[in-house]
Amino acid sequence: MKRFPERRKQFWAKLVTTVWKSGRIWITASAVTGCLIGLRMGGVLQTWELGTVDHFFRLRPTEAPDDRIVIIGMEEEDIQQFGWPLSDTQLASLLQAIRAAQPRAVGVDFYRDIPVGSGNSALLSAYQAMPNLVGIEQLKDREGSGVAASPKLKRLGQVGFNNVVYDSDRKIRRSLLYWTANGKRYQSFSLKLALLYLAAEGIQPRPGRQNPRYLQLNHAVFPQLTPNDGVYNQTDAGGYQIFANYRGAAGQFKTFSVRQMLNGEVSPDQLRDRIVLIGSVATSLKDFSATPYTKLKVGSSGLMAGVEIQANFISQILSAALDGRPLFRNWSETGEWLWIWVWAVAGTTLSWKLRSPARTALFILLASVGLISLCYGAFLVGWIIPVVPSFLALTGSTVVIIGYIAHTEEELKRSKEFLHRVINSIPDPVFVKDKQHRWIVLNEAYSRFLGKPVDELVEKSDYDIFPAHEADIFWQQDELVFQSEHELEHEEHFTSVDGRTYLIATKRSLHKDAAGNRFLVGVIRDITHRKIVENELRRTTIELSRSNAELRLSQDRLSYLANHDALTGLPNRNLLYERLSQCLNWAKGNGQLVAILFLDLDGFKQINDTLGHSVGDLLLQAVARRLSGCLRTSDMIARLGGDEFVVLLPSVPDLDNATTVAEKILYTLSQAFAISGQTLRVSSSIGIGLYPTHADDLETLMQKADEAMYQAKKSGKNRYIIGAMTAEETVDA
């Protein structure tokens, strides 16, 4: 039981040592991760992270056009022909032409808060006749004071806001589904049109299955963006925002010009049962914005028209609800932090193992490719995982470790020079090893003791010099010191180069320099002569101990022979009297009863004379075994000689207990014995003496029991008589 606390202590000591040894990895990784998380939360990395997501968008294969959406675009030629803005008459004619094609929903991405030119009544009639028409309004936000919707469409409830959310670089990477202002909830232009289309499919908006605050359309749940989701940090997440999942760069939707529509050049089949968006695509109208696909600065090429951005928003909703196209999601903040920390640990661990700038650089390259590939693969299936902070964690932790290794190697060089000067002044053989168990410093005394020059030993290990069995022991003892960090001394064999084997005592201890490099220092003493003397003394001590043991065995044997019967192995008269004397003294002090039963075998003499002494001896041995089986372990059976036996009952509660034992003996001995192929029968006469009832001393008690036994024989044998009992009180078996 004492070993368990020691084992537990060893376990905790080993655990603490392991944690301490690997602390440089965890501490470095955690420090780098903490710094990067701080920078990330401060928004320092956001521009890079947004740029990485844009790059993933541009790398992603372009998706097939969504033929559920058609754009009627106001081009430069349309402006030249019809002027800008379109008059109410022209817009009414355009709507009537579109209505004739029976689209499922129509969206007008023009502000129309006041009449333009003539034909306002015709336009209002067109609004009234098209319940699937949705106009736009711009709600007041930080970008402006807003633009009102068409009063007619407002009354009909056919208006959606077209506000967009710009990031700090003026790119649109998020879309709005809802906006709450003045206690009223507004639907976005894109969502309103998408819901009109989905209604025909029997799909209605409902609360999310796991989070009722989220919008669910069919099986698609639209997670609402929070200020720190994905690549964003402390961003304005007002309203119901989601990550925008564009289908590709500009030009991903089928587009016709206004003049083509008004001139009847567009087949009704190309609009039927689709969402038709009417908006500006002319560059002069400047309704363009940057998206993830915009490579250059805002104001240059690569921008996307506002109506096409709305088309992408609508397509994202339809594709998620009808096609199962993934919506962008992200991990929790804790999950992202853990991801960054994992890459920091990878950088610290592998750079520490490699310990080579060239190999480490190759590792960073391969690991970076792996990291980017993992994040890009996740992006393809709808997950936005931090790339920039993970990459910085990988490279940053590697740079820290490489710098630390360079520092430790410089300190190691200085430490070697210092140790070399110190240990050469010591007369005993001394060696210094690094954690790879290689000699880094040796003194001249060690070189002479081993019989090999120092230059041939440095940077070598025990396995390069010594026999394998000795090298195994040296390695194990060195490792014990490295693991426990405690000074240890161990005796071991040491074979020199010329083949001589010494018995040595090596004291090993661990030392560190300023950079944390650990060295194992060993000092050797030759104890060969001392061990020879100790072995001689030990051999003499063992021989003396053996002689003493044999003497004790002889004494024990003589004592046994003196106190036991040679034939039956039972206690003899000497041991009986000694034990009886002890029992009487104990009984006298404790007021207890002691009983003795004096036995003599009936008919034994005749068997002995007739069948011989050898049979008689076997019979006596059998009787001894039966008597032993009748008694308690505390009772004693002794042979006085011949066929006389005495049973000692050390403590009996009353006389009845003694007579019960006597009856058991009479019955047991009356059973036939099988001796040497013959069936023999004997019985027993028993005399019972009870202390202090019949006598209060040993001799008198034995005499009373003996007299009672003879009285039992005279009374007919095979019975017991209690001491001082009359002839009428005898008991037959």
N, C-alpha and C positions, 0 to 999 in steps of 0.2 A: 504493500500500500504506500510505502514511503517513496516509491519510484515515480508515482503519478505526479506529485507536485514538481519534482525535478524535471520530468519530461515536459510538463506544461511551461515551466520556466525556460527550458531550452527552446521550446517552440516559439515563445514570445520573443526571446532574444534573437532567434534566427529571423523572425518576421521583421523586427525592428531594423536589423542589419540589412535585410533585403530592401526594405523601403528606403533606408538611408542611402544605400548604394545606388538605387535607381532614382533618387531624389533629383539629381541634376536634370534627368529627362522630364519628370513631371513638373518641376519648378520652372524650367525653361519654357516648356510647352504652355504651361498655364500663364506665365508672365507675358509671353508673346500673344497668346489668345486674349488675355485681358486688355492689352494695349490696342489690339485690333478691334475688339468689341467697343472700346471707348471711342476710337476713331470713327467706327461705323455709326455708333449712336449719335456722334456729333455731326454726322452728315459728310465727313471728309471723303469717304469712299464712294458716296452715292453716284457721283458723275461717272466714275469708272464702272460701277456695277450696272448702271443704266446703259452705258456703251457696250458692255459685254452682252446684255440681253438683246440690244439692237443687232449686234453681230450675229447672234444665234438666229434671229429672225431672217437676216440676209442669207445665212448659210442654209436655212431650212428649205427643202424643195418647195417650189411654188405649187400651190394647190389648184385643183381644177376650178374653173369659174363657177360661181353659184348661179345657175340659170333661173333660179326663182326670183332674181332681182334684175330689173332692167332700168337703166338710167336714160332719161331724156335730157340731154345737156344743152345748155345755152352756150354756143360756141361763138368765136369772133365773127364768123360769117353771119350768124343769126343776129348779132348785135348790129352789124352793118345793114342787114335787111330790115329788121323789125325795130331797131332802136332799143335803148335800155332806160328804165325797166320796161318790160312788156306791158302794153296797155291792158285794161280790164277786158276789152273786146278780144284781144289776141290770146290772153290767158284763158278766157272762157272758151274760145274756139279750140285751144289746145286740150283743155279738160274734156270737152265734148268728144273730141277725136279719141282720146284715151279711153273714156267711158265706153265708147262703142266697141272697144276691143275686149270688154268685160274682164278687167284685171281684178285680182282679189283685194288689193289695197293700193291707194295712190297717195304719195307724199309730195307736198309742194315745199321745197327747201328755199322758198323766196319769202322775205318779209313782205306782208301785204296788210299793213295796219291802216292804210288810207287808200281811197280810190286813185287809180292812175288812168288818166285820159277818159275816153268815153266807154260805155258798155258795162257800167258797174252793175246794172240790174241783171244783165245777162250772166255776169260772173256770180252774183248772189244766187241766181237760179241754178247755176251749175253746182254751187256749193250744196244747195238744198237737195239736189237730185243725186248727190253722191255721198251716201252715208259712210262709205269706205274711204273717204278723203280725209287726210290729216294735214293740217297746216302747222306752221312753226311760230314760236315766240321765243324771245330771249329773256330769261329771268335776270334780275339784277344780281350781279356778282362783282368780284374784285376787278374783273376785266371791263366793266361798264355798267351803265344805269339800266340797260335792258331795252328790248324792243317789244312793243305790244303785238298781240296776235290780231288776225282779222276779227272784227267784232262779231260778224256772222258766224264764223267757225267757232268762236269762243262760246257763243250761246248754244251752238249745237254740240259742244263738248268734243270737238274734233281738232284739238290742238295739243301738240307736244313740244316741250322745250328742246332747243338744239344747242344748249350750252355745252362746251367741251372743257376738259381739264388739261391745262398745260403743265408740263414739268418745268424745272428751272432752265432747261435748255430749249424751251418753247416747242418741245415735241409732245404729241398726243399719244400716250401709252395707256390711258385709262378711259373707260366710258362710263356714263351716268345712266342709271335706270330710273331712279326716283330722286326728287328734290323736295324737301319740306321748307316752306317759307310762309311766315305769318300764320302758322298753325294749319296750313293746307298742304296736302301732298300732291305733287305734280308728277306726271309720267313723262319720260323722255320721248322725243320724236321717234327714235329707233325702236324703243320698246312698244310704243303704241301701234306702230305699223306691224311689228312682229306678232303682237297679240291678235290683230285682225286676221293675219294669215293663219295663225295657229288655231283660231276659233273654228275655222272651217275644217280643221283636222280633229275637232273635238277636244282640244287641249286648252285648259283654262289655268290661270295662275293660282297657286295655292301656297300655304306656308311650307317651308322645308321640313322634311321628315325627321331630321335630327335637331335642327335649330329653327324654330318657328319664325324667327326674324328674317330668315333667308327666303328668297323667291325660288319656287320650284315650278318648272314647266316640264310636264311629262316626267321623265326620270332624271332630268338635269336640275341640279341645285346650284344656284349662283351665289358663291360665298362673297360676302360684303368685305371690301377692302378696309383694313384698319391702318392707323398711321405708321406702323412698323412692319407691315407685311412685305415679304419678298425683299426686293432691292431698295425699298423705301425706308426712310428713317425720319420720324417726326414730320411726316408730310401731311398736308391738308386732305383728310379723308371725308370731308363733309358730303352729305347726300349718300346715296346708295351707289358706290363705285365698284367696278370690277376691272380686272386686268383686260385690256383690249387684245384680242387674238386676231390680228389681221390675216387675211388669206394670202397676201403677197404685196408687191409694190403696186403702184398706180397702173390702171388698165386691166384690172381683173374682172370687170363686169361688162356685160354687153351694153353698149352705149349708142344711142341715136341722137341726131341733132333735132332741135325744135323745128327747123324748116322741113326736115325729112318727115316729121310727124304731121305737120300742117299740110304738106304737099301730098299726103297719102302714100308715101313711099315705104311706110312700115306696115308689114302684114299684121293683122289682128292676132294671128296665132302666136306671134312673137311677144305679145303682151298678155294674152289671155291667162287668167288664173295665176298671175304673178304680182309681185310688188313693183310698182312703177314709181320711180323717184324723179322729180323734176328739180333741176338745180343748175347752178352755174359751173361751167368747166372752162370758161374763157379766162385767159391769163390777165387780161386788162381789168377784170373785176376783182382780182386779188383775193379770191375766196379759196386760198390754199394754205395748208399747214404742213409742218414736218411730222413725220411718223418714224417708227424704228427703221424703216427702209430708206430714210433720207440720210445719205452719207455725208453730204456737204452742209455748210452752214445755212441757217434760215435765210431765205431771200434768193437762194440759187436754185438750180434744177434739182429734181428728185422730190419735190413737194407733191402733196396729194390734195385734190379738190375736196372741199367740204362735203359735197354731196356723195363723193365716193367714200369718204370716211364714215358717213352715216350708213352707207350701204354695207361697209365692213361690220359696223356695230350690229346692224339688222341680221346679216349673215351669221355672225357669231351666235346670236340668240337662236335662230332657226336651226343651225347646224347642231347646237348642243341639245335642243329639244327633240329634233327629228332624226338626226344622224348619229348621235352619241359622240360628236366631236368634243374632245376634252376641253374643259375650261381650265385656265391657269390657276394653280393652287401653290401654296408654300407651306413650309414647316412652321411650327411654333418657334418663338424666339429661343426657347431653351434648346430645341432640336437643332436650330441653326448654330447656336453657340457650341453645342457638342460637336457638330460637324467640323467647325473651324478648329476646335481643340484636337480632334482626331488627326487632322492634317498637320497640326503643329507637333503632335506626338510622333507622327510618321517622320517628319523632318529631323527631329532631335534624335530619335532612336536609330534610324539608318545612317545618318551622318556620323553618329558616335561609333557605330559598328564599322563603317567603312574607313573613317579616319584618313581619307585621302581626298585632296581637293579635286583631282581629276575624276575619280570614281564618283565622288559626291555630286559633281556637276552633271555627270551622265545620269545619275539617279534623279536629280532635280528635273532634268529634261524629260525623262521617261515618266516620272510621277506627275509632272505638270500636264503632259499629254493625257495621262490616265484621268487626272482630275477634270480637265476640260471635256474629255470624251464622256465621262460619267454625267457631268452637268448638262452637256448638250443632249445626251440620250434622254435624260430626265425631262429636259425642255420639250423634246419631241412628243412626249406623252403627257405634257401639261403640268410639269412641276418646275417651279423656279427655285433653284438651289444656289446659295451664295458661291460665286466663283472667285471673285477678286479677293475677299478676305481669306478664303481657304488657300489660294495661291500665295498670298503674302505670308500666311501662317507657315506654309511649307517652306518657302524660301527664307523667311525671316528667322525661323528657328534653326534652319540649317546654317545660316550665316553666323548666328550666335554660337552654335556648337563648334563650327570650324574655327572661329576666333578663340574660343576657349581652349580648343585642342592646341592651337598654335602657341597660346600662352603657356599651357602646361608643358609642352615639349621644350620650350625655352627654359622654364623652371627646372625641368627634368635634367637638362644638360648641366645647369649650374649645380644641381643637387648631386649628380654623379661626380663632378669634379671635387666637391666638398667631401663627399663620402670617401672617395678614393684617398684623399689626403689623411682623413681621420683613421680609417681602418688599417692603413699600412703601418701605423704606429702600434698596433696591437699584436702581441706575440702569438696569440691563438689564431687558428684558421677562421677567417670571417668571410662571409659571402653576402651579397645584396641581390635580391631578385625583384623583378617587376611583377605585375599582376598576371602576366602570361607565364610566370614561373621560369623566366629566363634570367641567367646571371647578367647583371649590368655592371657590377663592381665586385672585384675579388682582391684580397690582399696576397702578398707574397707568401705568407705562411700557409695559406690554403693551397697555393700553387705547389709548394714543396711537399705538403702532406699528400696531395693527389698525385704529384709526379708529372704535371703537365703545365706548360707556360700559360700565363694569364691570357695572353692574346688569343690563344686557341680555345678559351673557355667562354669569353664574353659573347653575349647574344645566343649562347647555346643553352640547352636545358639538361636536366638530369638524364633524360632518356638518350641523349647523344653520347653520354660518357659511361654511365653505370649500367650494371646488369638490370634487366627489366624488373626483377622482384625488388631490388633496392630502390630503383627509380620510382616504382609505384608507392613505396612507403614514404619517400621524400616528398612526392607530390601530394599525397594525402595529408601529411603533417603541415606542409606549407598552406594547403587550402584551408585547413582548420583555423590557422591563424588569420588568413584573409577573411574568413567568414565570421569568426567570433571576435576578431580584433583584440584578443587577449594574448598576453605573453604565455608561451607554452614551452616545456622542456621535455624531450623525448629521447629515449635510448634506441640506437639503431646500428646496423652493420654498415661499414664503409669499406669498399674495395678500391684500393689505389690502382694506378695504371700498371704497376709491376705485379699485380695479382695478390698482394697482401691484404688480408681482411682485418679491419680494426673494429672494436666495439667503441662507439662514440656516444657522447651526450650532447645533443644540439639544443641550444636555447634560441627560440625564434620569437621575434617581436615585430610589431607593425609600426611604421613611421610615415608621416606625411610631410610634404614640403609646403611652401606658401601657396602653390597653385592647386593643392589638393591631391597631387600624385602620391600614390601609396607604394611603400617599399617594404619588403620583408627582409629583415636583417637577422642572420643566423651566426651564432658563435659556437664553435666546435671544441670539445675537450676529448682527448683520447683517454678512455677509461678501461682499456683492455686489461692492464695489470691489476687494477682495482677489482675488476669483475672476476679475475682468476682467483684472487684471495677470497672474495665474497662467496664464490661457488664452493671453494674448499670448506669454508666455515659452514655453509649451508649443508654440504654433504655430511659433515661431522654432526651437525644438529639433527639431521634426519636419522642418522644411525643411532644417536642417543635416544631419540624419541621412539624409534622402533624397539630398542632394548627395553625401555620403560614400559612400552605397551605390552611386550611379551611377559615382562615381570608381573604387570597388573593382571594379565590373563591367567598366569599361574596362580597368583594369590586368589583370584576369584574362583578358580577351579578347586583349589584346596579348601576354600571356605565352603564351597558347595558340597564337596565330598564329606566334609566334617558335619554338615547339618542335614544331609539327606540320605535316605536309605538307598543302597546301591542297587538293590533288586527292583524296587517299584518306582524309584524316583520321588517318593513321598518324603516330606520332612521326617526326620528321626526324633528320638527322645530329646536330644539337646535343643533342637529348634522348637519342639513342642513346649518344653518347659520355659524357654525364653519368651515365646509368644504368650503362653498362659500367664506367666508372671506379669507381663505388660497389661494383659486384659484385666487381671484382678486389680491391679493398681488403678487402672482407668475406671473400672466399675465401682471401686471403693469411693473415688472422688465424685462420681456422678450418680451414685445410688442406683446402679443397673445390676441386672442378673447375668451371670455367666454360667453356661452349662457345658459339661463334658460327657461324652458317651464312650464308654469302655467296651470294645467289641472283641469277641473271641469266636473264631469259626467253629461250628459244630461239624464233626466228621472229617475234618481236614487231615488228622493224623492217619486215619485209615487209608485215605487216598494216597498220601505221601508214602506210606509204608508199602502199599500194594502196587502202585503204578510208578513209583520212583520219584526221586527229588526233582528231576527235570520237569515232569508233569506238575508236580506241586508248585514249583516256581512259576510256571505259566499260569496256574490257577490263581496264585497270589497276585500276579500282575493284573489279571482280569478283574479280580475283586477290587484292587486299588482303582482301576478305571471306573468300575460301577459306583464305588463309593464317591469318587470325585464328581460324578454326574448327578448325585443326589443333593449336593450342597450348593449354597450360595457362594459367590466369589469372595465374600468376607469371611466365610467359615474356613476351617482348616482340618485336614485329615492327615494323621501321622501314623507311621508303623513303628511299634515299640520293639518288635522282634517276633520271629515265628509267625503265628497266625493271629497275633494281637494287634489291634488298631485302636486309635483314639480319635474321636471327632470333637473339635473345639468349636463351640458356638459363642462368639465373643459377646453378643448382646442379644438377649431374648426377652420379650415382654413378660412372659410367664412360663410356668412349667409345661403348659399344654403345647407350647411351641416346640419344646425339646422332645416331648413324646411324639408329636407329629413327625419330626425328623426321624426318630427311632423306628416308627411304624413304616416309614418310607424305605428305610434301610433294610428292615426285615423282609419287606415284600420284594425289594430289588434283588437281594442276595438269594432269596428262595427260588428264583428262576434258574432253570438249567443253564450250565455252561458248556460250550462246545470247545473241548481242548484236545488237540492232536487227534482229531477224528473220533473222539469219544464224548459221550454226554455225561457230564458230572453234575452232581447236586450237593450243595452244602447249605447250611443255615447259619444263623448267628445268635449268640447270646449277648445281650447288651445290658450294661449297668449305667445308670444315669446319676451324675452328681451335679448338684445345683449350688452355686455360690450366691448369697451367703447362707442359704437355707440349711445345707448339710455340712458345710465347713466354711471357715473364713480364711484359710491358708491353702497354699498349693498342695503340699504333701498330703494333708488330711483329705482334701477334696479328691485327689487321685485315689487315695486309699478307699474312700467311701464308694467311688464309682467301681473300683476293682472288686470290692466286696459284693456290691450289687450284681456285678456280672457273674460271679461264682454262684450267687444265690439263684440267678436265672438259669444257669446250667443244671443246678440241683433240682430245680422246679420243672424240668422237662425240656429245656433248650428251646431255641427259635422263639425267643420272647425277650422283653426288656423288663427290668426291675429298677425302680427309683430308689436311690440311696436311702437307707434307714427305713425301708418298707418291710412290712411283715410278710410272711409267706402267703397269706390270704390276699394280698394286694398285687400279686404278680399279674402280668398281662400277657396272654398268648398272642402270637402273630395272627 
